Amino acid sequence: EFSQFAKVEDWLKQQAPSDDEEEQERLLKLWRSGIWRHDGTKVVSMQTDEGLRELELKSKLLADGQVLLTIVDMTDSLRAEEALRASEVKFRSIFYDSGVGMALVDKTGNIFDANPAQEKLLGYSRAELRKMHIEDCLSLEEIARTQELSNEMAKKRSRSGEMTIRLQPKDRRPAWAHMNISLVRDPDGEVIFAAYFFHDITKEREAISKEQQATSNFANSQAEKQALVEASPDLIIVAGPDGMVEQVVPPVSFPLHVDHSMEGHPVAEVVPPIADDFPALAEAARLSGGVETKAFSVQQGDDPYHFECRIARSGERNLVIVIRDVTAAKQAEEVLRRQALTFASIRDAIIVADLKGRIKDWNPAAE
């Protein structure tokens, strides 16, 4: 193609982004003053057989007076860099603005970052949390259970795991959370770090406990319990021993349409996504007296919504069903996953180190 042109400038005019004379003159001026005369390097937009591309032009004056012009297509590199920057901005926005507590933990269990919601949940500052092990955030009786979950995830090579745990806040107040662990792996399947998500369920646990304690004196405490339940941001359903809905307490705003008109209908009909598992979950909750959980998703138009359903015994035979919208937390997990994939796919070598110069992470290109 170059053989068709007598001068480089003729070729540059042909490859200009448009036929506009001012645009062509701008490109020629850049070539003369910024590249050719000064052995410079510039990235410019030019037309190619594949459309508009970002090309790096680099000139070098040779000993015989000729000019060596090197052309490198930088389009894919620049797009990857822009995608990485956009992903980082999006991740940081979700990380810092989310109401769900998040802690990023290295392979040894040490916390290397935490968001404001996690600070609020535990009462520790971000600086304090970054000096702590993840087990320092849990009550003593929960450490063994968390280790069992981690061992099971490693054995099955699972990407995620979850459990309900009791936390150990700085002020030692009672605190409970539903903990989700998401493992970020490199292309070889090795764990790079883990993202811990803590959904604060302290109020729900306290509400269920208070409701169970008040069952024997229901008539006197009905108004108090009703106010407590209605203050919850979650959808609450009370079901009888036959699986029929006795009471619905819908929150002010909730993605699932469930209201008082559904009282008297089967739970499986009111909440279809848990229909198949509800009998087993209900029986387990009645026998153990504990809380059984079930996660499910619902597609509404183009938007998926994710929920967490918790079922607990109320009184001798009734059940309390609490359904929480956890869509924001799932979106945060997906951003972390996409960011990890972007990081791994970049062709430039990237090494992440702490302030002391110790290497914390790297991508395959760095290897």
Solvent accessible surface area in square Angstrom, and as a share of the most:
residue,aa,sasa,rsa
1,E,115,0.52
2,F,106,0.44
3,S,111,0.72
4,Q,138,0.61
5,F,48,0.20
6,A,101,0.78
7,K,136,0.58
8,V,54,0.31
9,E,40,0.18
10,D,55,0.28
11,W,13,0.05
12,L,1,0.00
13,K,93,0.40
14,Q,117,0.52
15,Q,18,0.08
16,A,5,0.04
17,P,31,0.20
18,S,52,0.34
19,D,134,0.69
20,D,76,0.39
21,E,142,0.64
22,E,139,0.63
23,E,45,0.20
24,Q,35,0.16
25,E,90,0.41
26,R,113,0.41
27,L,2,0.01
28,L,3,0.01
29,K,135,0.57
30,L,42,0.21
31,W,14,0.05
32,R,70,0.26
33,S,54,0.35
34,G,15,0.15
35,I,1,0.00
36,W,104,0.36
37,R,156,0.57
38,H,131,0.58
39,D,74,0.38
40,G,14,0.13
41,T,61,0.35
42,K,81,0.34
43,V,68,0.39
44,V,8,0.04
45,S,31,0.20
46,M,0,0.00
47,Q,68,0.30
48,T,46,0.27
49,D,151,0.78
50,E,135,0.61
51,G,30,0.29
52,L,87,0.44
53,R,34,0.13
54,E,50,0.22
55,L,15,0.08
56,E,39,0.18
57,L,1,0.00
58,K,105,0.44
59,S,2,0.01
60,K,118,0.50
61,L,107,0.53
62,L,68,0.34
63,A,117,0.91
64,D,98,0.51
65,G,52,0.50
66,Q,116,0.51
67,V,54,0.31
68,L,92,0.46
69,L,41,0.20
70,T,60,0.35
71,I,59,0.30
72,V,64,0.37
73,D,72,0.38
74,M,45,0.20
75,T,2,0.01
76,D,74,0.38
77,S,29,0.19
78,L,60,0.30
79,R,144,0.53
80,A,39,0.31
81,E,67,0.30
82,E,96,0.43
83,A,55,0.43
84,L,45,0.22
85,R,129,0.47
86,A,57,0.44
87,S,23,0.15
88,E,63,0.28
89,V,104,0.60
90,K,108,0.46
91,F,9,0.04
92,R,81,0.30
93,S,55,0.35
94,I,43,0.22
95,F,1,0.00
96,Y,77,0.29
97,D,116,0.60
98,S,17,0.11
99,G,75,0.72
100,V,23,0.13
101,G,2,0.02
102,M,3,0.01
103,A,0,0.00
104,L,8,0.04
105,V,3,0.02
106,D,29,0.15
107,K,144,0.61
108,T,97,0.56
109,G,11,0.10
110,N,68,0.35
111,I,3,0.01
112,F,74,0.31
113,D,7,0.04
114,A,0,0.00
115,N,0,0.00
116,P,60,0.38
117,A,17,0.13
118,Q,0,0.00
119,E,46,0.21
120,K,172,0.73
121,L,14,0.07
122,L,1,0.00
123,G,44,0.42
124,Y,36,0.14
125,S,50,0.32
126,R,81,0.30
127,A,66,0.51
128,E,63,0.28
129,L,0,0.00
130,R,120,0.44
131,K,176,0.74
132,M,24,0.11
133,H,57,0.25
134,I,7,0.04
135,E,43,0.19
136,D,72,0.37
137,C,0,0.00
138,L,5,0.02
139,S,7,0.05
140,L,145,0.72
141,E,106,0.48
142,E,8,0.04
143,I,37,0.19
144,A,58,0.45
145,R,105,0.38
146,T,5,0.03
147,Q,83,0.37
148,E,114,0.51
149,L,25,0.12
150,S,45,0.29
151,N,101,0.52
152,E,83,0.37
153,M,8,0.04
154,A,68,0.53
155,K,175,0.74
156,K,134,0.57
157,R,136,0.50
158,S,33,0.21
159,R,124,0.45
160,S,68,0.44
161,G,14,0.13
162,E,79,0.35
163,M,22,0.10
164,T,24,0.14
165,I,0,0.00
166,R,86,0.31
167,L,3,0.02
168,Q,48,0.22
169,P,1,0.01
170,K,97,0.41
171,D,96,0.50
172,R,152,0.56
173,R,89,0.32
174,P,78,0.49
175,A,0,0.00
176,W,54,0.19
177,A,0,0.00
178,H,2,0.01
179,M,0,0.00
180,N,16,0.08
181,I,3,0.02
182,S,19,0.13
183,L,22,0.11
184,V,6,0.03
185,R,43,0.16
186,D,38,0.20
187,P,96,0.60
188,D,116,0.60
189,G,15,0.15
190,E,106,0.48
191,V,38,0.22
192,I,29,0.15
193,F,33,0.14
194,A,9,0.07
195,A,1,0.01
196,Y,16,0.06
197,F,0,0.00
198,F,1,0.01
199,H,10,0.04
200,D,65,0.34
201,I,1,0.00
202,T,16,0.09
203,K,160,0.68
204,E,13,0.06
205,R,65,0.24
206,E,76,0.34
207,A,18,0.14
208,I,14,0.07
209,S,44,0.28
210,K,107,0.45
211,E,26,0.12
212,Q,68,0.30
213,Q,137,0.61
214,A,18,0.14
215,T,53,0.31
216,S,111,0.72
217,N,75,0.39
218,F,106,0.44
219,A,92,0.71
220,N,122,0.62
221,S,19,0.12
222,Q,62,0.27
223,A,84,0.65
224,E,127,0.57
225,K,17,0.07
226,Q,47,0.21
227,A,62,0.48
228,L,65,0.32
229,V,17,0.10
230,E,103,0.46
231,A,84,0.65
232,S,22,0.14
233,P,87,0.55
234,D,6,0.03
235,L,1,0.01
236,I,10,0.05
237,I,0,0.00
238,V,22,0.13
239,A,0,0.00
240,G,0,0.00
241,P,58,0.37
242,D,108,0.56
243,G,15,0.15
244,M,65,0.29
245,V,2,0.01
246,E,95,0.42
247,Q,51,0.23
248,V,0,0.00
249,V,9,0.05
250,P,46,0.29
251,P,22,0.14
252,V,163,0.94
253,S,97,0.63
254,F,38,0.16
255,P,34,0.22
256,L,27,0.14
257,H,142,0.63
258,V,11,0.06
259,D,42,0.22
260,H,107,0.48
261,S,85,0.55
262,M,49,0.22
263,E,63,0.28
264,G,47,0.46
265,H,75,0.34
266,P,53,0.33
267,V,1,0.00
268,A,40,0.31
269,E,101,0.45
270,V,11,0.06
271,V,2,0.01
272,P,85,0.54
273,P,52,0.33
274,I,0,0.00
275,A,31,0.24
276,D,139,0.72
277,D,56,0.29
278,F,15,0.06
279,P,88,0.55
280,A,71,0.55
281,L,27,0.13
282,A,4,0.03
283,E,88,0.40
284,A,37,0.29
285,A,0,0.00
286,R,49,0.18
287,L,139,0.69
288,S,78,0.50
289,G,30,0.29
290,G,29,0.28
291,V,44,0.25
292,E,45,0.20
293,T,51,0.30
294,K,55,0.23
295,A,52,0.40
296,F,18,0.07
297,S,68,0.44
298,V,33,0.19
299,Q,113,0.50
300,Q,71,0.31
301,G,70,0.68
302,D,138,0.71
303,D,77,0.40
304,P,66,0.42
305,Y,60,0.23
306,H,44,0.20
307,F,1,0.01
308,E,8,0.04
309,C,0,0.00
310,R,4,0.02
311,I,0,0.00
312,A,1,0.00
313,R,82,0.30
314,S,13,0.08
315,G,22,0.21
316,E,154,0.69
317,R,156,0.57
318,N,46,0.23
319,L,0,0.00
320,V,4,0.02
321,I,0,0.00
322,V,4,0.02
323,I,0,0.00
324,R,41,0.15
325,D,56,0.29
326,V,12,0.07
327,T,15,0.09
328,A,62,0.48
329,A,2,0.01
330,K,64,0.27
331,Q,99,0.44
332,A,2,0.02
333,E,30,0.13
334,E,56,0.25
335,V,12,0.07
336,L,3,0.02
337,R,84,0.30
338,R,133,0.48
339,Q,28,0.12
340,A,17,0.13
341,L,99,0.49
342,T,32,0.19
343,F,34,0.14
344,A,23,0.18
345,S,83,0.54
346,I,18,0.09
347,R,179,0.65
348,D,77,0.40
349,A,69,0.53
350,I,45,0.23
351,I,101,0.51
352,V,65,0.37
353,A,54,0.42
354,D,39,0.20
355,L,187,0.93
356,K,160,0.68
357,G,54,0.52
358,R,139,0.51
359,I,100,0.51
360,K,101,0.43
361,D,25,0.13
362,W,113,0.40
363,N,1,0.00
364,P,53,0.33
365,A,44,0.34
366,A,32,0.25
367,E,149,0.67
